[in-house]
Amino acid sequence: MIPSPSRRRPTVRLTTGQALVRWLSVQHSERDGVRRRAVPALWGIFGHGNVLGLGQAIAQEGADLPLYQPKHEQSMVHSALGFAKAARRLQAHACTASIGPGATNLLTGAATATVNRLPVLLLPADTFATRRSGVVLQQLEDPVSGDLTVNDAFRPLSRFFDRVVRPEHLLTALPAALRVLLDPAETGAVTVALHQDVLAEAFDWPAEFFAERTWTVARRPPAAEELALARELLVRAERPLLIAGGGVRYSGAEAALAAFAAATGIPVAETSAGKGVMAPGPLHLGGLGVNGTAAARGIAEQADLVIAVGTRLTDFTTGSLSLFQHEDVRFLGVNVAAADAYKLGAKPLVADAKLALEALRDAVPHADRPDVAAAQAAWHADVETSRAPDRFDRRAVYETVNETAREGDWVVAAAGWTPGDLLKLWRVPPGGHAHLEFGFSCMGHELPSALGIRLHEGPDPEVFVIVGDGSLLMAPAELLTAIQADLKVTVVVIDNAGYGSIDALARDTIGVSVGNRFVDADGHELLVDIAQLATALGCEGTRVDDAWGLRRALEAARAGTGTTVIHCPVGDAEIPPSGTFWDLGVPETAAGDDTRRHVEVAEARRRAAGQRPFV
C-alpha cells in the first residue's frame, strides 16, 4: 500500500555532495560520557572531479566542517592521522581528492592509516557513473573490467570500501563508514569513492538522515572464561613482562597500566606506538625490540609470560621472533582486535585495555624484581658511558630538545634513525606525548602529522618534529600549510646529507650502499640550505652548529608564534644498541669478497638468534 501524502516522511532536496557534508557535520562520538564531533574537519585538494560537486557543497553546507588545504594529497592523510593519534581514535578527519593522480596520491596515507590502526575517512572522486561522457580525463581504462577505476586500489588498503554509484547509496555507505572508523577493533582507512556526476546529482533525502547522531564507542569487557585463564597464567608466571602498545593510549589506559604494574610488580616495556604510556620509574624498561633498550631485551629474553597489551607484535618488537628465549614462554594477548590477541599462539583476552588491566590488577600479589633494577642500572650505565659530550651529533640534538621539553609537550618522528633513537632515549615529560610512526615507517609523515596534532591540541603544548633531511624533503611544502593554517610546530632537522639510516644499514650488513647519499654526478656532497628553504616558505629558519645554539633556537621557537625550522648538520652518533636481532634479506651470492664476508656475518647472526615460531 502506498502511503498517503500526509503520512509520507519529510524530505530535503540536496545534491549528493551537499548531503555528504551536512551528514558529516552532525555526527558525534561518545566514550565514558564525553561527547565530541566524530568528523570535525576536512582536508582537501580539488580538481575537476570534486571541485564542483563537493566544492560547492562545502561552500553551502560546510559552516561546521572547516576545510584545510594541504600541498600534497598524501600529506593530508598524514595530518589526519596525527589528529587521530592525539584524539585517541575517538575522532577522525576526512580527506578529499580529485580523480586520477589526486586519488592515487592518497594510497600511501591509506596504508599508513590501516597498518597503524588509525582512522581516516577518504573521499576520492571517481569517473562518471552514467558514462555519458565516455572516457573521462584521468580515467584508467581496463580492457576486461569496465567498472574498474584507480580507486579500486584502495580496497586492500582500507578497512571499509564503498563506491557511491547512486545518491541514495549514501544512506547506507556513510553509516557503515563511520561505524568502522569508530570501532576500536576494525578502524583504519575508510574509503568512500564518489562518482563525480553523482556528487552533483540531486535527491530527495529523508530529513531524519540529517538528525544529530551520537555513536557510542563502547569498552569491551573481558569475557569471564578468557579472564579466568589470564589470571591462571599470571599466577603460574615467575618472570612476567608486559608489553604496552598503542592500544593502551587509545584506550586511555595509562593510569590503569601504572596501577597494574604497581600492584603486581610486573615490569613494562613499550612499543613505538606505545611510547609514553608508562611513566619513568622502577618498573619502566623503556622501548622493546630492535629499537629498544638492552634492559628491556634482557628481561624479555628470560620472561616466562609475555602480556602483550594493545600491540601488533611486529618484527621490530619481537626481534623477528628471536627475542623471547625462555623455553616455556607463554603469551597473553590483550587486544580489542581478536586477530592481534591470538598472535604468537597467545591465550587471548579480547577486551578494552583499560578494563582488562583493571580486571587483572589483583590477580597476583606484588613481587619484587631485582633483575629489573639490575637491567635498568646496566642500561643507564651504557647510555652514560657512550655519551660524547663534545660532539654535535644526532644524539646531542635529541638530548638538547629533550632538556627543553615541558609538561604536555609532544615529540613526533617517523622512519629512519629518529623514531628508534627516541624510543631508546627520549624521556617523555609529565603529561607529555610521543608519536613515533614506526608501523609503516613512512618517510614524509612527520611534519604533516604534527600539524594534525596541533589542530587537536590547540596552542598550548609545544609540538617538536624531529626529522631527517631525507624525510623532510619528501613533504617540505607542508611548511606553507603550517603558515597558511596558523599551525605552530617546531621542526628540528637532523641533516646527514642523505638517507643516513638505510645507508648505514646497507654498509654494515653487506658492505656496500647504493643511492642513499645526496651527491652530484661527480660524487660531491650536495649541501641544502634547509633554513633558507623554510624562510622561503614563510617560516622562521635558522641553522645551528652546536648544542648551545640549538638550545637558544628552541627557546626562541617556544617564545615565537609561528613555525620554526632548526637546521642541524650533524655527525655520526654513538647510541648504545639494544642487542636485539632483526632479520634481513641478504644476498645468497655476491661477487665482492667484502660483501661475502659481511653476508657470512649476517647469516651467522641469524643462525645464532634463535628464531622460532610460536604456535
Residue pairs with C-beta under 8 A, 6 or more apart in sequence:
9 206
9 207
9 208
10 206
10 207
11 204
11 205
11 206
11 207
12 204
12 205
12 206
12 207
12 210
13 202
13 203
13 204
13 205
14 22
14 61
14 202
14 203
14 205
15 53
15 56
15 57
15 167
15 199
15 200
15 201
15 202
15 203
16 53
16 164
16 167
16 170
16 194
16 198
16 199
16 200
16 201
16 203
17 53
17 54
17 56
17 57
17 58
17 194
17 199
17 200
18 56
18 57
18 60
18 61
19 167
19 170
19 203
19 205
19 209
19 210
20 54
20 57
20 123
20 170
20 174
20 194
21 54
21 57
21 58
21 60
21 61
21 62
21 65
22 61
22 210
23 170
23 174
23 209
23 210
24 39
24 42
24 65
24 94
24 174
25 61
25 62
25 63
25 64
25 65
26 210
26 211
26 212
26 213
27 37
27 38
27 39
27 178
27 212
27 213
27 215
28 35
28 36
28 37
28 38
28 212
28 213
28 214
28 215
29 35
29 36
29 37
29 38
29 90
29 91
29 182
29 214
29 215
29 216
29 217
30 36
30 214
30 215
30 216
30 217
31 90
31 216
31 217
31 218
31 219
32 219
32 252
35 214
36 87
36 90
36 91
37 91
38 91
38 92
38 178
38 181
38 182
38 215
39 65
39 91
39 92
39 93
39 94
39 121
39 178
39 181
40 65
40 66
40 91
40 93
41 65
41 66
41 67
41 68
41 83
41 93
41 94
41 455
42 58
42 62
42 65
42 66
42 67
42 68
42 93
42 94
42 95
42 96
43 67
43 68
43 69
43 70
43 76
43 77
43 79
43 80
43 93
43 94
43 95
43 96
44 50
44 54
44 58
44 67
44 68
44 69
44 76
44 95
44 96
44 97
45 69
45 70
45 72
45 73
45 76
45 96
45 97
45 98
45 102
46 54
46 55
46 96
46 98
47 97
47 98
47 99
47 100
47 102
47 125
47 138
48 98
48 99
48 137
48 196
49 98
49 99
49 100
49 102
49 103
49 125
49 126
49 138
49 196
50 96
50 97
50 98
50 99
50 102
50 123
50 125
50 194
50 196
50 199
51 98
52 196
52 199
52 200
53 194
53 196
53 197
53 198
53 199
53 200
54 96
54 123
54 125
54 194
54 199
57 199
58 65
58 67
68 76
68 79
68 455
68 481
68 485
69 481
69 484
69 485
70 76
70 79
70 448
70 478
70 481
71 477
71 478
71 480
71 481
72 105
72 475
72 477
72 478
73 95
73 97
73 102
73 103
73 105
73 106
73 109
74 105
74 106
74 108
74 109
74 444
74 475
75 109
75 444
75 447
75 448
75 475
75 477
75 478
75 481
76 95
76 97
76 109
76 448
77 95
77 106
77 108
77 109
77 110
77 112
77 113
77 120
77 122
77 189
78 109
78 112
78 442
78 444
78 445
78 448
78 449
78 452
78 475
79 93
79 448
79 449
79 451
79 452
79 455
79 478
79 481
80 92
80 93
80 94
80 95
80 109
80 113
80 120
80 452
81 109
81 112
81 113
81 116
81 118
81 120
81 437
81 445
81 449
81 452
82 412
82 435
82 448
82 449
82 450
82 451
82 452
82 453
82 456
83 91
83 92
83 93
83 452
83 453
83 455
83 456
84 91
84 92
84 93
84 113
84 118
84 119
84 120
84 452
85 118
85 249
85 435
85 449
85 452
85 453
86 410
86 433
86 435
86 452
86 453
86 456
86 457
87 456
88 249
88 250
88 251
88 252
89 117
89 118
89 119
89 182
89 184
89 187
89 250
90 182
90 217
91 456
92 119
92 120
92 121
92 181
92 182
93 120
93 121
93 452
94 120
94 121
94 122
94 123
95 106
95 109
95 120
95 121
95 122
95 123
96 123
96 124
96 125
97 103
97 105
97 106
97 122
97 123
97 124
97 125
98 124
98 125
98 138
99 124
99 125
99 126
99 127
99 136
99 137
99 138
99 139
99 149
99 150
99 196
100 137
100 138
100 139
100 140
100 150
101 138
102 124
102 125
103 124
103 125
103 126
103 150
103 151
103 193
104 150
104 153
106 122
106 124
106 154
107 153
107 154
107 157
108 442
109 120
109 122
109 189
110 120
110 122
110 154
110 157
110 158
110 189
110 191
111 157
111 189
111 440
112 118
112 437
112 439
112 440
112 442
112 445
113 119
113 120
113 188
113 189
114 157
114 158
114 159
114 188
114 189
115 188
115 439
115 440
116 188
116 246
116 273
116 437
116 439
116 440
117 187
117 188
117 246
117 250
117 312
117 337
117 439
118 187
118 188
119 181
119 182
119 187
119 188
119 189
119 190
120 181
120 188
120 189
120 190
121 177
121 178
121 181
121 190
121 192
122 154
122 158
122 189
122 190
122 191
122 192
123 191
123 192
123 193
123 194
124 151
124 154
124 191
124 193
124 194
125 193
125 194
125 195
125 196
125 199
126 149
126 151
126 163
126 193
126 194
126 195
126 196
127 136
127 139
127 149
127 195
127 196
128 136
128 195
128 196
128 197
129 165
129 166
129 195
129 197
129 198
130 197
132 197
135 141
136 196
139 149
140 148
140 149
140 150
142 148
149 193
151 163
151 191
151 193
154 161
154 189
154 191
154 193
155 161
155 191
157 189
157 191
158 188
158 189
158 190
158 191
159 180
159 186
159 187
159 188
159 189
159 190
160 176
160 177
160 180
160 186
160 190
160 191
161 190
161 191
161 192
161 193
162 169
162 173
162 176
162 177
162 191
162 192
162 193
163 169
163 192
163 193
163 195
164 170
164 173
164 192
164 193
164 194
164 195
164 198
165 195
165 198
166 198
167 198
167 201
167 202
167 203
167 205
168 203
171 205
171 206
171 209
173 192
174 192
177 190
177 192
178 190
178 215
179 215
180 186
180 187
180 188
180 190
181 187
181 190
182 215
182 217
184 217
184 220
184 247
184 250
184 251
184 336
184 337
184 352
185 220
185 336
185 337
185 338
186 337
219 251
219 352
219 354
219 355
220 336
220 350
220 351
220 352
220 355
221 351
221 352
221 355
221 359
222 230
222 349
222 350
222 351
222 355
222 356
222 359
223 350
223 351
226 347
226 348
226 349
226 350
226 351
227 349
227 351
227 356
227 359
227 360
229 347
230 332
230 334
230 347
230 349
230 356
230 360
230 363
231 360
231 363
233 305
233 330
233 332
233 347
234 240
234 264
234 305
234 307
234 332
234 360
234 363
234 364
235 363
235 364
236 305
237 304
237 305
237 330
237 364
238 304
239 299
239 302
239 303
239 304
239 305
239 326
239 369
239 371
240 264
240 266
240 303
240 304
240 305
240 306
240 307
241 266
241 267
241 268
241 269
241 285
241 299
241 300
241 303
241 305
241 306
241 307
242 257
242 260
242 261
242 266
242 267
242 268
242 269
242 306
242 307
242 309
243 268
243 269
243 270
243 271
243 274
243 288
243 306
243 307
243 308
243 309
243 311
243 313
243 317
244 257
244 268
244 269
244 270
244 271
244 274
244 277
244 278
244 309
244 310
244 311
245 270
245 271
245 273
245 274
245 308
245 309
245 310
245 311
245 312
246 271
246 273
246 274
246 310
246 311
247 253
247 274
247 309
247 310
247 311
247 334
247 335
247 336
247 353
248 254
248 257
248 274
248 277
248 309
248 310
248 353
249 273
249 274
249 276
249 277
249 310
250 310
250 353
251 310
251 336
251 352
251 353
251 354
252 354
253 277
253 309
253 310
253 352
253 353
253 354
253 357
254 277
254 278
254 279
256 353
256 354
256 357
256 358
256 361
257 268
257 277
257 278
257 309
257 353
257 357
258 278
258 279
259 357
259 358
259 361
260 266
260 357
260 358
260 360
260 361
261 267
261 268
261 278
261 283
262 283
262 366
263 361
263 362
263 366
264 361
264 363
264 364
264 365
264 366
264 367
265 283
265 366
265 367
265 368
265 369
266 283
266 307
266 369
267 283
267 284
267 285
267 299
267 369
267 372
268 278
268 283
268 284
268 285
269 285
269 286
269 287
269 288
269 292
269 293
269 296
269 299
269 300
270 276
270 277
270 278
270 285
270 286
270 287
270 288
270 423
271 287
271 288
271 289
271 311
271 317
272 287
272 291
272 316
272 419
272 420
272 423
272 436
272 437
272 438
272 439
273 311
273 436
273 438
273 439
274 310
274 311
275 287
275 422
275 423
275 426
275 428
275 434
275 436
276 428
276 432
276 433
276 434
278 284
279 428
279 430
280 427
280 428
282 372
282 373
282 376
283 369
283 372
285 292
285 293
285 295
285 296
285 299
285 372
285 375
285 376
286 292
286 293
286 295
286 296
286 379
286 423
286 424
287 293
287 296
287 420
287 423
287 424
287 578
288 296
288 297
288 300
288 317
288 323
289 296
289 297
289 316
289 317
289 318
289 319
289 323
289 578
289 580
290 315
290 316
290 319
290 420
290 578
290 580
290 581
290 582
291 316
291 419
291 420
291 421
291 423
291 424
291 438
291 578
292 423
292 424
292 578
292 580
293 379
293 424
293 578
294 375
294 378
294 379
294 382
294 576
294 577
294 578
294 579
295 372
295 375
295 376
295 378
295 379
296 375
296 578
297 319
297 323
297 578
297 579
297 580
298 371
298 375
298 378
299 371
299 372
299 375
300 306
300 323
300 324
301 323
301 324
301 325
301 326
302 325
302 326
302 371
303 324
303 326
303 329
304 326
304 328
304 329
304 330
305 329
305 330
305 331
305 332
306 324
306 329
306 330
306 331
306 332
306 344
307 331
307 332
307 334
308 331
308 332
308 333
308 334
308 335
308 343
308 344
308 346
309 334
309 335
309 353
309 356
309 357
310 334
310 335
310 336
310 353
311 317
311 335
311 340
312 340
312 343
312 439
313 340
313 343
313 344
314 439
315 321
315 582
315 583
316 438
316 582
317 323
318 324
318 344
319 580
319 581
319 582
319 609
320 581
320 582
320 583
320 609
320 611
321 344
321 611
321 612
321 613
321 614
322 580
322 581
322 583
322 609
322 610
322 611
322 612
323 580
323 581
324 614
325 610
329 614
330 346
330 347
331 343
331 344
331 345
331 346
331 347
331 614
332 346
332 347
332 349
333 340
333 341
333 342
333 343
333 344
333 346
333 347
333 348
333 349
334 341
334 349
334 351
334 353
334 356
334 357
335 341
335 348
335 349
335 350
335 351
335 353
336 350
336 351
336 352
336 353
337 350
338 348
338 350
341 348
341 349
341 350
342 348
344 614
345 614
345 615
349 356
351 359
379 576
382 576
383 425
383 576
386 574
386 575
386 576
387 395
387 574
388 395
388 396
388 573
388 574
391 571
391 573
392 545
392 546
392 547
392 568
392 570
392 571
393 570
393 571
393 572
393 573
393 574
394 417
394 418
394 421
394 494
394 496
394 568
394 570
394 573
395 421
395 425
395 573
395 574
395 575
396 547
396 550
396 570
396 573
397 466
397 492
397 494
397 547
397 550
397 568
397 570
398 421
398 422
398 425
398 426
398 466
399 425
399 547
400 547
400 550
400 551
400 554
401 411
401 464
401 466
401 492
401 550
401 554
402 425
402 426
402 427
403 551
404 551
404 554
404 555
404 558
405 411
405 427
405 429
405 432
405 462
405 464
406 429
406 432
406 461
406 462
407 429
407 430
407 431
407 432
408 429
408 431
408 432
408 433
408 460
408 461
409 429
409 432
409 433
409 461
409 462
409 463
409 464
410 432
410 433
410 434
410 435
410 450
410 453
410 457
410 461
410 462
410 463
410 464
411 422
411 426
411 428
411 432
411 433
411 434
411 435
411 464
411 466
412 434
412 435
412 436
412 446
412 449
412 450
412 453
412 463
412 464
412 465
412 466
413 419
413 422
413 435
413 436
413 437
413 446
413 465
413 466
413 467
414 436
414 437
414 438
414 441
414 442
414 443
414 445
414 446
414 449
414 467
414 471
415 437
415 438
415 441
415 442
415 443
415 445
415 446
415 468
415 471
415 501
416 443
416 468
416 470
416 471
416 499
416 500
416 501
416 502
417 468
417 494
417 500
417 501
418 466
418 467
418 468
418 494
419 436
419 437
419 438
419 441
420 438
421 573
421 575
422 434
422 436
422 466
423 436
423 438
424 575
424 576
424 578
425 575
426 434
428 434
432 461
435 449
435 450
435 453
437 445
437 446
437 449
443 470
443 471
443 474
444 471
444 474
444 475
445 471
445 475
446 465
446 466
446 467
446 471
446 472
446 475
447 465
447 467
447 472
447 475
447 476
447 478
447 479
447 482
447 489
447 491
448 475
448 478
448 481
450 463
450 465
450 489
450 491
451 478
451 481
451 482
451 485
451 487
451 489
453 463
454 463
454 487
454 488
454 489
455 485
455 487
457 463
459 488
462 490
462 557
462 558
463 488
463 489
463 490
464 489
464 490
464 492
465 489
465 490
465 491
465 492
466 492
466 494
467 491
467 492
467 493
467 494
468 493
468 494
468 495
468 496
468 499
468 500
468 501
469 493
469 494
469 495
469 496
469 497
469 498
469 518
469 528
469 530
470 498
470 499
470 500
470 518
472 491
472 493
472 530
473 528
476 533
476 537
477 537
479 491
479 533
479 534
479 537
479 538
479 539
479 563
479 565
480 537
480 538
481 487
482 488
482 489
482 539
482 562
482 563
483 537
483 538
483 539
483 562
483 563
486 562
487 563
488 560
488 561
488 562
488 563
489 563
490 554
490 557
490 558
490 563
490 564
490 566
491 534
491 539
491 563
491 564
491 565
491 566
492 550
492 554
492 566
492 568
493 530
493 565
493 566
493 567
493 568
494 568
494 570
495 528
495 530
495 567
495 568
495 569
495 570
496 569
496 570
496 572
497 517
497 518
497 519
497 525
497 526
497 527
498 516
498 517
498 518
498 519
499 516
499 517
500 516
502 513
502 516
503 513
503 516
503 517
505 584
506 512
506 513
506 514
506 516
507 513
508 598
509 584
509 586
509 598
509 602
510 586
510 587
510 590
510 595
510 598
510 599
510 602
511 592
511 594
511 595
511 597
511 598
512 592
512 594
512 595
517 525
518 525
518 526
518 528
519 525
519 526
520 526
529 543
529 567
530 541
530 543
530 565
530 567
531 541
531 542
531 543
531 565
531 566
531 567
532 541
533 541
533 565
534 540
534 541
534 563
534 564
534 565
534 567
535 541
538 562
539 562
539 563
539 564
539 565
540 556
540 557
540 560
540 562
540 563
540 564
540 565
541 564
541 565
541 567
542 553
542 556
542 564
542 565
542 566
542 567
543 566
543 567
543 568
543 569
544 550
544 552
544 553
544 566
544 567
544 568
545 569
550 566
550 568
553 564
553 566
554 566
556 564
557 564
557 566
581 605
581 606
581 609
581 611
583 606
583 609
583 611
584 602
586 598
586 599
586 602
586 603
587 595
587 599
588 599
590 596
590 599
